[in-house]
């Protein structure tokens, strides 16, 4: 008998010990956060206090997690009607009064990111992407065009981070005379914690000197708390606004779609849909993108970070998980308010390890905006055309959107009718092209790419004016070599390598 009791007792004491350790860690964290708050005063202290409430909740849940948040065996395919094809939504046509729908809408752009990965200082949204227009310029032009066309008042809201807020606000003055009301609010600022001690690495609330490295914006899942805390959510509801269309500011395909808006505002079955996620068909380039699953009776976003190691290849399979999340989301404002006030949003935690400049290993706790789909009533996926997902993450993406593959009209990019097939070419530019400034010096003008399928460029390569690229083109300058493609060249199915030998491919 005692043999059976022993392991049960051991498990009980182990659980007790782990609970005691958790409580001790939480208590230490709360003490350190109070010390940090004491280093500021007035408005800054109040803002940080609100931020820290959110962080404490996240930290508490982080300490409770005992393994993967998903049990693989419970994953099911979403029911047929929970992911609708876009053509079916568009097939309903548009309402008599598009303006009534638009006047219920707010456009929200996630504007917390810097341009560092493309070698630029400051907010990514201020990088020029087409005809000297920045991401922000194009966004303002799109919404202004809607407001003028339909005589409406769709506002633009930017969710900034402490990294982008100051520079963004300076630039907003140039839009004063545009027909778009622009609001901003700030994402929370959370403390990075040491990987070993699980305590904040900062000793004060300042953003200068060594302390600057101790803070991070906690992922776009923070939108619900920071939007609510800013007071802007209530302000927009008071103005009669009902839905937000949220997207990344660097996704040039994320324009206001009147068919999706109509579907949302005028539900055909009378059910109030509170959340729509735009998904699109997965290709080999998208294997890491989050996908929609049915889990415990709810539609849920499954991210690669939640997948047990043994199932990562299965997750990446294009045949099993056919769609991925574009992060274009349509969400009910009233529902966000309700869920925030009920404190009913437990989004999966993404643990993001980082190494600081001095070599210290830290952890960032983050959440994703799309993960909230499981919290909303009658949530829906819409399988949209690939054209609604046109992110610019690298200079390879930038080359595509600057080229004649796309035409620009009222801030929106559309695939040129002169291109015979709708898919975009696969472009891979080497490390000599990573930074925008360097990339721009390597093209005297952007090549004609209307008939291009695949382009790989590596090494010290420059392209002259009016170069035309067709089919598959590979240009590789070996170490120490330089390749200059002469002005007016037409490369079709060619491999150019070493000392500018041109071979048919």
C-alpha positions as CSV (number, residue, x, y, z in Angstrom):
1,X,0.0,0.0,0.0
2,X,2.7,2.4,1.0
3,X,4.4,1.8,-2.4
4,X,1.4,3.4,-4.1
5,X,1.1,6.3,-1.7
6,X,4.8,7.3,-2.1
7,X,4.7,8.5,-5.8
8,X,1.3,10.2,-5.2
9,X,2.8,12.1,-2.3
10,X,5.9,12.9,-4.3
11,X,3.8,14.3,-7.1
12,X,1.7,16.3,-4.6
13,X,4.8,17.8,-3.0
14,X,6.4,18.5,-6.4
15,X,3.3,20.4,-7.5
16,X,3.2,22.3,-4.2
17,X,6.9,23.2,-4.6
18,X,6.4,24.4,-8.2
19,X,3.4,26.5,-7.1
20,X,5.5,28.0,-4.3
21,X,8.2,28.8,-6.8
22,X,5.7,30.4,-9.2
23,X,4.3,32.6,-6.4
24,X,7.8,33.6,-5.4
25,X,8.7,34.6,-9.0
26,X,5.5,36.6,-9.3
27,X,6.0,38.3,-6.0
28,X,9.6,39.3,-7.0
29,X,8.4,40.5,-10.4
30,X,5.7,42.7,-8.7
31,X,8.3,44.2,-6.4
32,X,10.6,45.0,-9.3
33,X,7.8,46.6,-11.3
34,X,6.9,48.8,-8.4
35,X,10.6,49.9,-8.1
36,X,10.5,50.8,-11.8
37,X,7.3,52.8,-11.4
38,X,9.0,54.8,-8.6
39,X,11.6,56.1,-11.1
40,X,8.9,58.1,-13.0
41,X,6.1,60.4,-12.0
42,X,2.9,62.0,-13.3
43,X,1.5,60.9,-16.7
44,X,4.4,58.6,-17.6
45,X,3.9,56.7,-14.3
46,X,0.2,56.3,-15.0
47,X,0.7,55.0,-18.6
48,X,3.4,52.6,-17.4
49,X,1.1,51.4,-14.5
50,X,-1.6,50.5,-17.1
51,X,1.0,48.8,-19.3
52,X,2.4,46.8,-16.3
53,X,-1.1,45.5,-15.4
54,X,-1.2,43.9,-18.8
55,X,2.3,42.6,-18.4
56,X,1.6,41.1,-15.0
57,X,-1.3,39.2,-16.5
58,X,0.9,37.9,-19.4
59,X,3.7,36.9,-16.9
60,X,1.2,35.1,-14.6
61,X,0.0,33.0,-17.5
62,X,3.5,32.4,-18.8
63,X,4.4,30.9,-15.4
64,X,1.3,28.6,-15.6
65,X,2.1,27.1,-19.0
66,X,3.3,23.6,-18.6
67,X,3.9,22.6,-22.2
68,X,2.4,23.1,-25.7
69,X,-0.8,25.1,-25.7
70,X,-2.2,22.8,-28.4
71,X,-2.8,19.1,-28.1
72,X,-2.1,17.9,-31.7
73,X,-4.6,15.1,-31.5
74,X,-7.5,17.5,-30.9
75,X,-6.9,19.5,-34.1
76,X,-9.7,19.3,-36.6
77,X,-10.2,20.8,-40.0
78,X,-12.5,23.9,-39.8
79,X,-16.2,23.2,-40.9
80,X,-16.9,23.9,-44.5
81,X,-19.0,27.1,-43.8
82,X,-16.4,28.6,-41.4
83,X,-14.0,29.6,-44.3
84,X,-15.9,31.1,-47.2
85,X,-14.5,31.6,-50.7
86,X,-14.2,35.3,-51.5
87,X,-16.1,34.8,-54.8
88,X,-19.2,33.8,-52.8
89,X,-18.9,36.9,-50.6
90,X,-18.4,39.2,-53.7
91,X,-21.3,37.4,-55.4
92,X,-23.8,39.1,-53.1
93,X,-23.0,42.4,-54.9
94,X,-22.8,45.7,-53.1
95,X,-25.6,47.4,-51.1
96,X,-27.5,50.4,-52.4
97,X,-25.7,52.6,-49.9
98,X,-22.0,51.9,-49.8
99,X,-21.6,55.1,-47.8
100,X,-23.7,53.8,-44.9
101,X,-21.3,50.8,-44.6
102,X,-18.2,52.9,-44.9
103,X,-19.4,55.3,-42.2
104,X,-19.3,52.4,-39.7
105,X,-15.7,51.6,-40.5
106,X,-12.3,52.6,-39.1
107,X,-9.1,51.6,-40.8
108,X,-6.3,50.6,-38.3
109,X,-2.7,50.1,-39.5
110,X,-0.2,48.4,-37.3
111,X,2.7,50.9,-37.3
112,X,5.0,49.7,-34.6
113,X,7.9,48.4,-36.7
114,X,11.2,50.0,-37.7
115,X,12.9,49.8,-41.1
116,X,16.0,48.3,-39.6
117,X,15.8,44.9,-41.5
118,X,16.0,47.0,-44.8
119,X,18.8,49.2,-43.5
120,X,16.6,52.2,-42.8
121,X,16.4,54.3,-39.7
122,X,13.0,55.3,-38.2
123,X,9.5,53.8,-38.8
124,X,9.2,51.3,-41.7
125,X,6.0,53.1,-42.8
126,X,8.1,56.1,-43.9
127,X,10.2,54.1,-46.5
128,X,9.5,55.2,-50.1
129,X,8.0,52.3,-52.0
130,X,6.6,53.7,-55.2
131,X,7.1,57.1,-57.0
132,X,8.5,58.6,-53.9
133,X,5.3,57.6,-52.0
134,X,5.8,55.9,-48.6
135,X,3.6,53.1,-47.1
136,X,1.9,55.8,-45.1
137,X,1.3,58.1,-48.1
138,X,-0.3,55.2,-50.0
139,X,-2.5,54.4,-47.0
140,X,-3.7,58.0,-46.7
141,X,-4.3,58.2,-50.5
142,X,-6.5,55.1,-50.4
143,X,-8.7,56.2,-47.6
144,X,-9.0,59.8,-49.0
145,X,-10.1,58.3,-52.3
146,X,-12.9,56.4,-50.6
147,X,-14.0,59.4,-48.6
148,X,-14.1,61.6,-51.7
149,X,-15.8,59.0,-53.9
150,X,-18.6,58.1,-51.5
151,X,-18.7,61.3,-49.4
152,X,-17.9,59.5,-46.3
153,X,-15.8,59.9,-43.1
154,X,-13.6,56.8,-42.7
155,X,-10.8,57.7,-40.2
156,X,-7.3,56.2,-40.1
157,X,-5.9,55.0,-36.8
158,X,-2.2,54.2,-36.4
159,X,-1.1,51.9,-33.7
160,X,2.4,53.2,-33.0
161,X,5.1,51.8,-30.7
162,X,7.5,53.8,-28.6
163,X,10.0,53.2,-31.4
164,X,7.8,54.9,-34.1
165,X,5.5,57.3,-32.3
166,X,7.6,60.5,-32.3
167,X,8.8,60.2,-36.0
168,X,5.3,59.3,-37.1
169,X,3.6,62.2,-35.3
170,X,6.1,64.7,-36.9
171,X,5.2,63.4,-40.4
172,X,1.4,63.5,-39.9
173,X,1.4,67.3,-40.2
174,X,1.8,66.9,-43.9
175,X,-1.7,65.3,-44.2
176,X,-3.5,68.1,-42.4
177,X,-5.3,69.1,-45.6
178,X,-6.2,65.6,-46.8
179,X,-9.7,64.3,-46.4
180,X,-8.8,61.8,-43.7
181,X,-9.0,62.2,-40.0
182,X,-5.9,60.5,-38.5
183,X,-5.7,59.3,-34.9
184,X,-2.8,57.5,-33.1
185,X,-2.4,55.5,-30.0
186,X,0.6,53.7,-28.5
187,X,1.2,50.1,-28.1
188,X,2.2,49.0,-24.5
189,X,5.8,49.1,-23.4
190,X,6.8,45.9,-21.6
191,X,10.0,45.0,-19.8
192,X,12.4,42.4,-21.2
193,X,13.1,39.8,-18.6
194,X,16.4,38.0,-17.9
195,X,16.2,34.4,-19.1
196,X,17.7,33.0,-15.9
197,X,16.3,35.3,-13.1
198,X,13.0,36.1,-14.9
199,X,13.2,39.6,-13.6
200,X,13.3,42.9,-15.6
201,X,16.7,43.9,-17.0
202,X,15.9,47.7,-16.7
203,X,16.5,49.6,-13.5
204,X,14.4,52.6,-14.5
205,X,11.6,53.7,-16.9
206,X,13.8,55.8,-19.1
207,X,14.4,55.0,-22.8
208,X,17.9,56.4,-22.9
209,X,21.3,54.8,-22.4
210,X,21.4,51.2,-21.3
211,X,17.8,51.2,-20.2
212,X,16.6,51.5,-23.8
213,X,17.4,47.9,-24.4
214,X,15.2,46.8,-21.5
215,X,11.9,47.5,-23.2
216,X,9.9,46.1,-26.1
217,X,6.5,46.4,-27.8
218,X,4.7,43.1,-27.0
219,X,3.5,42.1,-30.5
220,X,0.3,43.2,-32.3
221,X,-1.9,41.1,-30.0
222,X,-1.6,44.1,-27.6
223,X,-3.9,46.1,-29.8
224,X,-7.0,45.1,-27.8
225,X,-5.6,46.3,-24.5
226,X,-3.8,49.5,-25.7
227,X,-6.7,50.6,-28.0
228,X,-9.1,50.2,-25.1
229,X,-6.8,51.9,-22.6
230,X,-6.2,54.8,-24.9
231,X,-9.8,55.9,-24.7
232,X,-10.0,56.0,-28.5
233,X,-12.1,52.8,-28.7
234,X,-14.9,54.4,-26.7
235,X,-14.5,57.7,-28.7
236,X,-15.0,55.9,-32.0
237,X,-18.0,53.9,-30.7
238,X,-19.6,57.2,-29.6
239,X,-19.2,58.4,-33.2
240,X,-21.2,55.5,-34.5
241,X,-18.3,53.4,-35.7
242,X,-18.9,49.6,-35.6
243,X,-15.9,47.8,-37.2
244,X,-12.2,48.1,-37.6
245,X,-10.2,46.8,-40.5
246,X,-6.8,46.0,-39.1
247,X,-3.7,45.2,-41.2
248,X,0.1,45.5,-41.3
249,X,1.1,48.9,-42.8
250,X,3.7,47.1,-45.0
251,X,1.0,44.9,-46.7
252,X,0.2,46.9,-49.8
253,X,-2.6,44.5,-50.8
254,X,-4.6,45.3,-47.6
255,X,-7.0,47.9,-49.0
256,X,-10.6,48.4,-47.8
257,X,-12.7,45.7,-49.6
258,X,-16.3,46.8,-50.0
259,X,-17.6,43.3,-50.5
260,X,-16.2,42.0,-47.2
261,X,-17.4,45.2,-45.4
262,X,-20.9,44.6,-46.8
263,X,-20.9,41.0,-45.7
264,X,-19.9,42.1,-42.2
265,X,-22.4,44.9,-41.8
266,X,-25.3,43.0,-43.4
267,X,-25.0,39.4,-42.4
268,X,-27.1,37.2,-44.7
269,X,-28.2,34.9,-41.9
270,X,-28.9,37.7,-39.4
271,X,-26.1,36.4,-37.1
272,X,-23.8,39.1,-35.9
273,X,-20.3,38.2,-37.1
274,X,-17.7,39.8,-34.8
275,X,-14.5,38.8,-36.5
276,X,-13.3,38.1,-40.0
277,X,-9.8,36.8,-40.8
278,X,-8.7,37.0,-44.4
279,X,-6.8,33.9,-45.4
280,X,-5.3,32.9,-48.7
281,X,-3.9,29.8,-50.3
282,X,-0.5,28.7,-49.1
283,X,2.4,28.3,-51.4
284,X,5.9,27.0,-50.7
285,X,6.9,30.5,-49.7
286,X,4.3,30.7,-46.9
287,X,4.9,27.4,-45.0
288,X,5.6,29.3,-41.7
289,X,2.4,31.3,-41.8
290,X,-0.3,30.7,-39.2
291,X,-3.4,28.7,-40.3
292,X,-7.0,28.3,-39.1
293,X,-8.1,25.1,-37.4
294,X,-11.1,23.9,-35.4
295,X,-10.1,23.3,-31.8
296,X,-12.5,22.4,-29.0
297,X,-15.5,23.7,-31.0
298,X,-13.9,27.1,-31.9
299,X,-12.2,28.5,-34.9
300,X,-8.6,29.1,-33.8
301,X,-5.3,30.4,-35.2
302,X,-2.5,28.0,-35.1
303,X,1.0,29.5,-35.3
304,X,4.2,27.6,-36.0
305,X,5.5,28.6,-32.5
306,X,2.7,26.6,-30.9
307,X,3.4,23.4,-32.9
308,X,5.2,20.5,-31.1
309,X,8.6,19.8,-32.8
310,X,7.5,16.4,-34.0
311,X,4.7,18.0,-36.1
312,X,6.4,21.0,-37.6
313,X,6.8,19.3,-41.0
314,X,3.2,18.3,-41.0
315,X,2.3,22.0,-40.2
316,X,4.4,23.2,-43.1
317,X,2.6,20.8,-45.5
318,X,0.8,22.6,-48.2
319,X,-1.6,19.6,-48.7
320,X,-2.8,19.3,-45.1
321,X,-2.9,23.0,-44.1
322,X,-3.9,24.7,-47.3
323,X,-4.4,28.3,-46.2
324,X,-2.6,30.9,-44.1
325,X,-3.5,34.1,-42.2
326,X,-2.8,37.4,-44.1
327,X,-3.3,39.4,-40.9
328,X,-6.0,41.4,-42.6
329,X,-8.7,41.4,-39.9
330,X,-12.2,42.9,-39.6
331,X,-13.3,43.2,-36.0
332,X,-16.4,44.5,-34.1
333,X,-15.6,47.5,-31.8
334,X,-18.4,46.6,-29.4
335,X,-17.1,43.1,-29.1
336,X,-13.6,44.3,-28.3
337,X,-15.0,46.5,-25.6
338,X,-17.1,43.7,-24.2
339,X,-14.3,41.2,-24.1
340,X,-11.8,43.7,-22.6
341,X,-14.3,44.6,-19.8
342,X,-15.0,40.9,-19.1
343,X,-11.2,40.3,-19.2
344,X,-12.0,37.4,-21.5
345,X,-9.0,37.5,-23.9
346,X,-6.4,34.9,-23.0
347,X,-4.3,35.0,-26.2
348,X,-1.6,32.3,-26.6
349,X,1.8,33.6,-25.5
350,X,4.7,33.7,-27.9
351,X,8.0,33.4,-26.1
352,X,10.6,35.4,-28.1
353,X,14.2,34.9,-26.9
354,X,16.7,37.7,-27.7
355,X,20.3,38.4,-26.9
356,X,21.1,42.0,-26.0
357,X,24.2,43.8,-27.3
358,X,26.2,43.0,-24.1
359,X,25.4,39.3,-24.6
360,X,22.6,39.1,-21.9
361,X,19.9,36.5,-22.8
362,X,16.4,37.9,-22.4
363,X,12.9,36.8,-23.0
364,X,10.0,38.8,-24.6
365,X,6.5,37.7,-24.0
366,X,4.3,38.6,-27.0
367,X,0.8,37.9,-28.4
368,X,-0.7,38.0,-32.0
369,X,-3.8,40.0,-33.0
370,X,-5.3,37.1,-35.0
371,X,-5.1,34.7,-32.0
372,X,-8.2,36.4,-30.6
373,X,-10.4,34.8,-33.2
374,X,-11.3,32.1,-30.7
375,X,-12.8,34.7,-28.3
376,X,-15.3,36.3,-30.8
377,X,-18.8,35.1,-31.7
378,X,-19.6,33.8,-35.2
379,X,-16.0,34.3,-36.4
380,X,-15.3,33.6,-40.0
381,X,-12.4,33.1,-42.4
382,X,-12.6,34.4,-46.0
383,X,-10.3,32.9,-48.5
384,X,-9.3,35.9,-50.5
385,X,-7.2,36.3,-53.7
386,X,-3.4,36.4,-53.3
387,X,-3.5,40.0,-54.4
388,X,-4.7,41.0,-50.9
389,X,-1.4,39.8,-49.5
390,X,1.5,41.9,-50.8
391,X,3.9,42.5,-47.9
392,X,7.1,44.4,-48.4
393,X,9.6,42.8,-45.9
394,X,12.7,42.9,-48.0
395,X,14.3,44.7,-51.0
396,X,13.3,41.7,-53.1
397,X,9.6,42.5,-52.3
398,X,10.4,46.2,-52.9
399,X,11.7,45.5,-56.5
400,X,8.4,43.8,-57.3
401,X,6.2,46.7,-56.2
402,X,8.4,49.4,-57.8
403,X,8.3,47.6,-61.1
404,X,5.9,47.7,-64.1
405,X,4.2,44.5,-62.8
406,X,2.0,46.9,-60.8
407,X,0.1,50.0,-61.6
408,X,-0.7,52.6,-59.0
409,X,-4.1,54.2,-58.8
410,X,-5.3,56.3,-55.8
411,X,-2.8,54.7,-53.5
412,X,-3.7,51.1,-54.5
413,X,-1.4,48.8,-56.4
414,X,-2.9,46.4,-58.9
415,X,-1.3,43.8,-61.1
416,X,-0.7,45.2,-64.6
417,X,-3.2,43.9,-67.2
418,X,-0.3,43.5,-69.5
419,X,1.0,40.6,-67.4
420,X,-0.4,37.4,-68.9
421,X,-0.6,35.3,-65.7
422,X,-1.6,36.6,-62.2
423,X,1.2,35.1,-60.1
424,X,4.1,37.3,-59.0
425,X,7.6,36.3,-60.0
426,X,9.9,34.8,-57.4
427,X,12.7,37.3,-56.7
428,X,15.7,36.7,-54.6
429,X,18.3,39.5,-54.2
430,X,21.6,38.7,-52.5
431,X,23.1,40.4,-49.5
432,X,24.6,43.3,-51.6
433,X,21.0,44.5,-52.0
434,X,19.7,44.1,-48.4
435,X,19.8,47.8,-47.5
436,X,17.5,50.1,-49.4
437,X,20.2,52.8,-50.2
438,X,22.5,50.2,-51.6
439,X,19.7,48.5,-53.6
440,X,18.8,51.8,-55.2
441,X,22.4,52.4,-56.4
442,X,22.5,49.0,-58.1
443,X,19.5,49.7,-60.4
444,X,19.9,52.7,-62.8
445,X,16.2,52.2,-63.5
446,X,13.8,49.4,-62.4
447,X,13.9,46.6,-65.1
448,X,10.9,45.6,-67.2
449,X,9.6,42.5,-65.4
450,X,6.3,41.9,-67.1
451,X,7.4,38.5,-68.4
452,X,9.6,37.5,-65.6
453,X,9.1,34.1,-63.7
454,X,12.2,33.9,-61.5
455,X,15.1,36.2,-60.7
456,X,18.2,35.4,-58.6
457,X,20.9,38.0,-58.2
458,X,24.0,37.5,-56.0
459,X,27.3,39.3,-55.5
460,X,28.5,42.7,-56.8
461,X,25.9,43.3,-59.6
462,X,24.5,46.4,-61.2
463,X,21.8,46.8,-63.8
464,X,21.8,49.7,-66.4
465,X,18.8,51.6,-67.7
466,X,15.9,50.0,-69.5
467,X,17.0,46.4,-68.9
468,X,14.3,43.7,-69.6
469,X,14.1,40.4,-67.7
470,X,12.0,37.5,-69.0
471,X,11.5,33.9,-67.9
472,X,14.2,32.7,-65.5
473,X,17.2,34.9,-65.0
474,X,20.1,34.1,-62.7
475,X,23.0,36.6,-62.2
476,X,25.8,35.5,-60.0
477,X,29.0,37.5,-59.5
478,X,31.7,35.4,-57.8
479,X,33.7,36.8,-54.9
480,X,36.0,39.6,-56.2
481,X,34.1,39.8,-59.6
482,X,31.7,42.5,-60.6
483,X,28.9,42.2,-63.2
484,X,27.4,45.3,-64.9
485,X,24.4,44.5,-67.0
486,X,24.5,47.1,-69.9
487,X,21.7,49.5,-70.5
488,X,19.0,48.2,-72.8
489,X,19.9,44.5,-72.3
490,X,17.2,41.9,-72.7
491,X,17.9,38.8,-70.6
492,X,15.5,35.9,-71.3
493,X,16.1,32.5,-69.6
494,X,19.7,33.4,-69.0
495,X,22.4,32.5,-66.5
496,X,25.0,35.3,-66.1
497,X,28.0,34.4,-64.0
498,X,31.6,35.1,-63.1
499,X,33.2,37.2,-65.8
500,X,29.9,38.1,-67.5
501,X,29.5,34.9,-69.5
502,X,25.9,34.7,-70.6
503,X,24.4,31.2,-71.1
504,X,21.0,30.1,-72.2
505,X,19.0,28.5,-69.4
